[in-house]
Each structure stands twice: as C-alpha cells, then as structure tokens.
Amino acid sequence: MNIEMIGFDADDTLWHTEIHYLKAQEDFKGLLSPWATPERIDELLHANILDNLPRYGYGIKAFVLSLIEAAIHISDGKIGANRIEEILSIGKRMLAAEIILRPHVRDTLQTLKSAYPMMIITKGDLLDQTTKVKRANIGEFFSSVEVVNEKSPEAYTRIFEKHRIHPAHFLMVGNTLRSDIQPVLALGGAAVHIPADSTWFHEMVPGFDTAQNGFYELEHMGQLPALINKISDVI
Ligand SMILES: [Mg+2]
C-alpha cells in the first residue's frame, strides 16, 4: 500500500473523551435521583440523545441540551432552575476538562510526521474540537482538521475530493468501527482499529467482519509505526 495520507479520529483515539461523558451521566443521575432510579434515567437519557442526534449532531453542547430535555421529562417538569444550572455546569466542566492524550500518541505522531502527511477527521462541535487540537498542542503534526457532522461514506468522499486523496492510498486510524473503520473500508481505503477502554453503544457494530481487506487492529497507538512499515510500499 502506498500511503499518501493518514487520517486520525480524535475522540478516544488521540485523547480521552468517553470518560467525561460517563462522569457527566453519573452526576446527572445524582441530580435527578429524587425523581427516578439510575436505570430509568439512563434509559430515558439515551433515548433522548439518539432522538436528538439528527437535530443537534454530536458533541458536548448537543449532549447538554439532551440532558436538560431529559431532566424536564424525568422530573415531569418539576426540575428547578438551580438544577438546570447545575446541568449547564456539567457541560462547562466537560468543555474545560484537561485534555489527556491516549498512551503513545505524541511519540507516534512525532515518529510518523517526517514520512507521512496526517490529518484529523472528527465528529462533534467545530469550536470544541478545533480548540482541543490547540490545547492538546498537537496541531503541528497535522496538515488539516476536518470536523464533520457524521462520519458517513459521503463525508469521507467529500474530504477525499477536497484534499485530492485517492481512497486506496488512505489509511484511517480510530477507535470506533462504525465511524472510523467501516466507511473507509467500504470506499477502498485501509483502516486501523485501536479500541478504547469504553465505547458508546451507538458506535458499536455487532458482527463486524474482521477478515475484510485493509482492516487492521492494534492494542495501542505505539504499535502503529511498525504496522505502517509492514504494510507500506514507501517508507
Ligand atoms: Mg472516536
């Protein structure tokens, strides 16, 4: 494979993200405990988030709107302004949380930088994601950052056209089969799955065929340069 561009997912590939969502949901369940059990709150909140995805998209701001809406439903309209304010604070804490890179990320980017152009392809909120790249101090490694609404084959195709990338020369690295791996393989690219400690159920792909051409799986980012050396024609 002649790799002309390596794409990296951001959330839970470059830096930890899901951990902040799980913590926020725990705080939310505490706030709503006068009105429902943790299980019921989980169930209603998840239904609300999925229902809102087409309207609000991904990211923390969308998540907070769903928290507020779920809180109104769960409390049957009795949630007070104080608790709404606490929900807003949960979101602000998430936005301001320290960015912790996943293991081996910086070293690996440093190793690959001289040999391969690299870009970030991420879902979520434009302001939050571009700010995070700056705050994580890893912007120098990437030629561009693409923030998309949904990581569909169409979205990848638009990115390939914009940057004149041939899919057969594109390698994507990410933690979710649904967003980072499946669409890229479908377009004829290669993809490296590096699972995170926890993954949102929405991103899982039951029955995914791991024998597909161009599919690779690693335990951590530190193993990426060796894999690339193995599969690449151009070193
Ligand atoms: Mg991810």
Boltz pocket constraint, residues with backbone or C-beta under 6 A from the ligand:
constraints:
  - pocket:
      binder: B
      contacts: [[A, 9], [A, 10], [A, 11], [A, 12], [A, 13], [A, 174], [A, 175], [A, 176]]
      max_distance: 6.0
